[in-house]
Amino acid sequence: MYWVPASRSAIVGDLVGEPPARSIIGPPDPGAWRQSLAKLASLEPVRLLPAHGNAIEGRGAIEAAVEAAERRLP
């Protein structure tokens, strides 16, 4: 994830977003993934730029995207 403070935007790659929301071959590291999601939430972004799909904007949509990513964790 890359954080752009001036616009409160996060370039999140495959961390969150529309499936396929993970392109890493092999088993995921759930602990690191959870840590990254917690860091993202702590930044309180107003816009997420995922690798797939459209930008995710607004607190409700961002919270929903983070929760969806958490549900995908093993």
N, C-alpha and C positions, 0 to 999 in steps of 0.2 A: 504494500500500500504506500502511496505517496500522498502527503498532506500539503495542501496549498492554502496557507493561512489567510492570505489576502482575500480569497473568495470563499473560505471555509468549505472547500471542496476536497474530496478524497478520491484519488484514482485508485480503485480497489481491485482491478484485475478480476481474478476469479474468486476473490474472497466472498463476495456476495453477488447476487444477480440471477438472471435467468439461467436455467440449465442449458448447456452443461456448465455448472458453476465451479468445476474443478477439472483442471487439465493435467494435474500432476499424476504421472504414472506410478502406480504402486499404492500401498496403503497410506492413508492420511495420518498426520500427527494431530490427534484430537486436542491435545493440550495446547499445542502451538496455535491451532486454529481458534480455540476458545480465547486464548490470550490476545490474538489479533482482533477478534470481534470485540472484546472488552476495550481494547485500546481505541478502536474505531468509535465505539459508543461514547467513550470518555471525551473525545474531541468535539462532540456535538456538531457534526457537519450539517450543512444545509443542502449539499449536493454530493451524490456518489456517482462516479463514472466507472461502471463495470466494463469488463472486457466484452461482454455479450449483451445486446439489448440497448435500450435507451437509458439516459441519465435518470437517476432516482432522486427526486427532489421533495422536500418537505419532511417535517419530523415524523409524521405518521407513516409515510411511505418508507422512510429510512428505517424506522423501528421494525416495520413489517419485514423488510428485506433482511435485516440482521437476525430477527427471530426465525425466518425461514432457513437461513444458513445454519443457525444453531440446531434446528430440527433435523438437518441432514447429517449431523455429526453422529458417529457410532457411539 
